[in-house]
Amino acid sequence: MDWTLEVVVVPVGDTARAIEFYRDRIGFTLDHHTVNETMDFAQLTPRGSGCSIVVGSVPSPHTMTPGSLHGLQLVVADAATAREELLSRGVEAGEIMVLDERDGGTFFDFADPDGNTWAVQQLRARADKPLIPRDHR
């Protein structure tokens, strides 16, 4: 049996601000935004990913403090290009760090407006072998 990770809840203080950041600055696709008398949340998915994030308020007995999620990781084929794209959209991104010369050893980081932090890992192999075949997007 396959077990797939498909949604990660990212704790934020303002749903609209989070949508603007993740959709307009990072480039995630807004899958849906649901608002009613008890909740205001959105699901967004990075291009090429099988896993989405959910931001906003949903009824839950266990809540996380906005900005308390650290260590989320995105993977790109070219870290320098990805970093430049984020900088051009006004996202403060850390410097590129090469921890290991092998593929997968290059990283940079950024934080959302609430302080949730993300690492971006370069895997050059993703250029030719994406996790989700391009013809299915």
C-alpha positions in Angstrom: 0.0 0.0 0.0 1.3 3.5 -0.9 1.1 6.2 1.8 1.2 9.6 0.2 1.7 12.9 2.0 -0.7 15.2 0.2 -1.5 18.1 2.6 0.6 20.1 5.2 -1.1 22.6 7.4 0.9 25.8 7.6 -0.2 28.0 10.6 -0.8 31.6 9.6 -2.4 34.7 11.2 -4.1 36.1 8.1 -5.5 33.9 5.4 -5.6 36.6 2.7 -2.0 37.7 3.4 -0.9 34.0 3.2 -2.8 33.5 -0.1 -1.1 36.6 -1.6 2.3 35.4 -0.4 2.1 31.8 -1.5 0.1 32.4 -4.7 1.5 35.7 -6.0 5.1 35.7 -4.6 6.0 32.0 -4.4 3.9 30.9 -7.4 1.8 28.2 -5.8 -1.6 27.4 -7.5 -4.7 28.4 -5.4 -6.8 25.2 -5.4 -9.6 26.6 -3.4 -10.5 29.2 -0.8 -13.3 28.3 1.6 -15.0 30.9 3.8 -18.1 30.4 6.0 -19.2 31.2 9.5 -16.7 28.8 11.2 -13.7 28.8 8.9 -11.6 30.7 6.4 -8.9 28.5 4.8 -7.2 27.9 1.4 -5.4 25.1 -0.2 -2.4 25.9 -2.5 -0.2 23.6 -4.4 3.4 24.1 -5.7 3.7 23.5 -9.5 4.7 19.9 -10.0 3.9 18.8 -6.5 1.6 16.0 -5.3 1.5 17.7 -1.9 -0.5 20.9 -1.0 -0.5 23.3 1.9 -3.5 24.5 3.8 -3.5 28.0 5.4 -6.1 29.7 7.5 -8.5 28.7 10.2 -10.2 25.4 10.3 -12.0 23.9 13.3 -9.5 21.8 15.1 -8.9 20.8 18.7 -5.2 21.2 18.2 -4.0 24.4 16.7 -0.5 25.7 15.9 0.7 29.2 16.6 1.2 31.2 13.4 4.9 31.1 12.4 5.6 27.9 14.4 6.3 25.6 11.5 9.9 25.2 10.5 11.8 23.0 8.1 9.3 22.6 5.3 11.3 21.7 2.2 10.7 22.4 -1.5 12.8 20.8 -4.3 13.8 22.6 -7.5 16.0 21.6 -10.4 18.0 24.9 -10.3 18.4 26.7 -6.9 19.9 29.9 -8.4 17.0 30.4 -10.9 14.4 29.6 -8.2 16.1 32.1 -5.8 16.2 34.8 -8.4 12.5 34.2 -9.2 11.6 34.7 -5.5 13.8 37.8 -5.2 12.1 39.3 -8.2 8.8 38.8 -6.5 9.9 40.6 -3.4 10.6 37.5 -1.3 13.6 37.8 1.1 15.5 34.6 0.3 18.7 33.5 2.0 22.0 33.0 0.2 22.6 29.7 -1.6 24.6 27.3 0.5 26.4 24.3 -0.9 26.6 21.7 1.9 27.7 18.9 -0.4 28.8 19.1 -4.1 26.7 16.1 -5.0 23.2 16.6 -6.4 20.9 17.4 -3.5 23.5 19.3 -1.4 22.6 22.8 -2.4 20.0 24.9 -0.5 18.6 28.3 0.3 15.8 29.4 2.6 13.0 31.8 3.0 10.2 32.6 5.5 6.6 33.6 5.0 5.1 36.7 6.6 4.2 34.8 9.8 7.7 33.4 10.2 7.1 29.8 9.0 10.4 28.7 7.4 11.1 26.8 4.2 14.3 25.2 2.8 14.7 25.0 -1.0 16.9 22.0 -2.1 18.4 21.8 -5.5 18.0 18.3 -7.2 19.2 18.8 -10.8 17.7 15.4 -11.6 14.2 16.9 -11.2 14.7 18.7 -14.6 14.6 15.4 -16.4 12.8 13.2 -13.9 10.0 15.2 -12.2 8.0 13.4 -9.5 4.8 14.0 -11.5 5.2 13.4 -15.2 4.7 16.7 -17.1 2.1 15.2 -19.5 -0.2 14.8 -16.5 -0.2 18.4 -15.4 
